[in-house]
Amino acid sequence: MIRAYAPWYLVRNYMTFALVACLGALQLAAAHSGVVKHQRTRYAVAIAVLIGAFLGFYALAPELLTPGPAGGELTLLFGAVALLAVAITHIASRLTRNKSLAGHSGGCLAGSQFSSTAPRIGTQSDKPSHLRFDIWYLIFGLSLVVIFFDVPLFHILNGLALRTPLIDVPVQFLMNDYIVPTALVLALLALWFAGRDAEERVAFQSAVLRALLALVLASIALKLINEVYFRPRPFTFDDSVRLLFYHPSDSSMPSNAATVCFVLAVSVWLRQRRWGMAMLTVSIGMTLARVVGGVHYPADVVVGAWLGALAAWLVNRMLWLDRPLSVICDQLSVISGR
């Protein structure tokens, strides 16, 4: 199906970009694990590789803002490349007798028995509980305001487009179907290998698996909503919209991009605050860019964000998943020979 509407060079460029980015993410995970030599150098090299990969792909793919591979096809492409990157890193680790990453690439048990009392990294906060509730109420209130002023707010934000490259270029970089989604999945890949010890690996890898389960749940809910409700895109009946993207034909609400981004980001945030905040930041950037770029109303991305966050919260509350997920990690460890 890819061949029908996506140029092969775009697929090739994406796979090359994903491979380099995966290698950079694995090096970042190795540096975060704290057991490699020259840790600061590893961090610097990994970050440089990641930045170079993203900017290089953006520069070498002039059709980045046109229809390309669908979400499922991109998932398959990224999955194949990610496995290749893991294999390359594993082989390189063996050849250089560096066990730093290889020793962390097993399952989340890493040879130890699962403990139901293992700490859930990031689930507790130093902030008082009433303060956390106040923040959620504030976010919910702001969401209602955005929904109430949906169309006027859209025209204000969309009015920023096609004025200066200083706005258009960053917006196009963030709003396309490749950059931010790939960055979020790279974060999951790095998080899987980033644990410093057995307990942290349990927490990190559990967060990754829960994020994937929440993504499935959110995707099902999104599909059901689209079956019963269709909202036209902003540019459908309004010629004044300043469009920086191609013309998507699916329902504008809920935003697919916002749902996917926020289900992954919130899933990680609920278990690991620092990684989750970074993922939330880029997710907000993408969803805001899609409003400025003319393909979504503000209410579309707000509803999509809440849908993704709700799915993430529900899966996070399913504590009975801890043991099955640990078994899955253990089996992956056995398969990989750890």
ChimeraX attribute file (.defattr): number of C-alpha atoms within 10 A of each C-alpha:
attribute: neighborCount
match mode: 1-to-1
recipient: residues
	/A:1	8
	/A:2	13
	/A:3	10
	/A:4	8
	/A:5	11
	/A:6	16
	/A:7	14
	/A:8	12
	/A:9	12
	/A:10	18
	/A:11	18
	/A:12	12
	/A:13	16
	/A:14	26
	/A:15	19
	/A:16	15
	/A:17	23
	/A:18	28
	/A:19	22
	/A:20	19
	/A:21	26
	/A:22	31
	/A:23	23
	/A:24	26
	/A:25	27
	/A:26	26
	/A:27	26
	/A:28	25
	/A:29	25
	/A:30	29
	/A:31	25
	/A:32	20
	/A:33	21
	/A:34	16
	/A:35	15
	/A:36	16
	/A:37	12
	/A:38	10
	/A:39	16
	/A:40	13
	/A:41	11
	/A:42	19
	/A:43	19
	/A:44	13
	/A:45	16
	/A:46	23
	/A:47	17
	/A:48	12
	/A:49	19
	/A:50	23
	/A:51	13
	/A:52	16
	/A:53	21
	/A:54	21
	/A:55	13
	/A:56	13
	/A:57	20
	/A:58	21
	/A:59	11
	/A:60	14
	/A:61	14
	/A:62	10
	/A:63	13
	/A:64	21
	/A:65	18
	/A:66	14
	/A:67	16
	/A:68	21
	/A:69	20
	/A:70	12
	/A:71	12
	/A:72	9
	/A:73	13
	/A:74	20
	/A:75	15
	/A:76	11
	/A:77	17
	/A:78	21
	/A:79	14
	/A:80	14
	/A:81	22
	/A:82	23
	/A:83	13
	/A:84	15
	/A:85	21
	/A:86	19
	/A:87	12
	/A:88	14
	/A:89	18
	/A:90	17
	/A:91	14
	/A:92	14
	/A:93	16
	/A:94	13
	/A:95	10
	/A:96	8
	/A:97	10
	/A:98	15
	/A:99	17
	/A:100	16
	/A:101	23
	/A:102	19
	/A:103	15
	/A:104	23
	/A:105	24
	/A:106	23
	/A:107	26
	/A:108	32
	/A:109	23
	/A:110	21
	/A:111	13
	/A:112	10
	/A:113	11
	/A:114	18
	/A:115	13
	/A:116	12
	/A:117	7
	/A:118	13
	/A:119	14
	/A:120	18
	/A:121	19
	/A:122	17
	/A:123	13
	/A:124	13
	/A:125	9
	/A:126	5
	/A:127	8
	/A:128	8
	/A:129	10
	/A:130	9
	/A:131	10
	/A:132	12
	/A:133	11
	/A:134	11
	/A:135	11
	/A:136	12
	/A:137	12
	/A:138	12
	/A:139	12
	/A:140	14
	/A:141	12
	/A:142	13
	/A:143	18
	/A:144	15
	/A:145	12
	/A:146	19
	/A:147	18
	/A:148	13
	/A:149	12
	/A:150	15
	/A:151	14
	/A:152	13
	/A:153	17
	/A:154	21
	/A:155	19
	/A:156	12
	/A:157	18
	/A:158	24
	/A:159	16
	/A:160	14
	/A:161	23
	/A:162	16
	/A:163	10
	/A:164	9
	/A:165	11
	/A:166	10
	/A:167	14
	/A:168	17
	/A:169	13
	/A:170	13
	/A:171	23
	/A:172	21
	/A:173	20
	/A:174	22
	/A:175	26
	/A:176	23
	/A:177	20
	/A:178	21
	/A:179	21
	/A:180	22
	/A:181	24
	/A:182	20
	/A:183	21
	/A:184	22
	/A:185	22
	/A:186	22
	/A:187	24
	/A:188	25
	/A:189	19
	/A:190	23
	/A:191	25
	/A:192	25
	/A:193	27
	/A:194	26
	/A:195	23
	/A:196	17
	/A:197	14
	/A:198	19
	/A:199	20
	/A:200	19
	/A:201	25
	/A:202	26
	/A:203	23
	/A:204	28
	/A:205	24
	/A:206	25
	/A:207	26
	/A:208	22
	/A:209	20
	/A:210	26
	/A:211	27
	/A:212	19
	/A:213	19
	/A:214	26
	/A:215	23
	/A:216	15
	/A:217	19
	/A:218	24
	/A:219	19
	/A:220	12
	/A:221	15
	/A:222	20
	/A:223	12
	/A:224	11
	/A:225	14
	/A:226	16
	/A:227	10
	/A:228	7
	/A:229	11
	/A:230	13
	/A:231	15
	/A:232	16
	/A:233	20
	/A:234	21
	/A:235	16
	/A:236	13
	/A:237	9
	/A:238	9
	/A:239	9
	/A:240	11
	/A:241	19
	/A:242	20
	/A:243	19
	/A:244	22
	/A:245	18
	/A:246	14
	/A:247	15
	/A:248	15
	/A:249	10
	/A:250	13
	/A:251	18
	/A:252	22
	/A:253	24
	/A:254	27
	/A:255	25
	/A:256	22
	/A:257	22
	/A:258	26
	/A:259	29
	/A:260	24
	/A:261	27
	/A:262	33
	/A:263	33
	/A:264	31
	/A:265	30
	/A:266	28
	/A:267	30
	/A:268	32
	/A:269	24
	/A:270	22
	/A:271	24
	/A:272	20
	/A:273	18
	/A:274	12
	/A:275	17
	/A:276	21
	/A:277	16
	/A:278	15
	/A:279	27
	/A:280	21
	/A:281	12
	/A:282	20
	/A:283	29
	/A:284	17
	/A:285	16
	/A:286	27
	/A:287	30
	/A:288	21
	/A:289	26
	/A:290	27
	/A:291	26
	/A:292	30
	/A:293	28
	/A:294	24
	/A:295	28
	/A:296	27
	/A:297	31
	/A:298	27
	/A:299	25
	/A:300	26
	/A:301	28
	/A:302	24
	/A:303	19
	/A:304	26
	/A:305	26
	/A:306	19
	/A:307	25
	/A:308	31
	/A:309	24
	/A:310	20
	/A:311	25
	/A:312	28
	/A:313	18
	/A:314	13
	/A:315	18
	/A:316	24
	/A:317	10
	/A:318	10
	/A:319	9
	/A:320	10
	/A:321	14
	/A:322	18
	/A:323	14
	/A:324	10
	/A:325	18
	/A:326	22
	/A:327	15
	/A:328	16
	/A:329	21
	/A:330	22
	/A:331	17
	/A:332	16
	/A:333	18
	/A:334	14
	/A:335	11
	/A:336	11
	/A:337	10
	/A:338	16
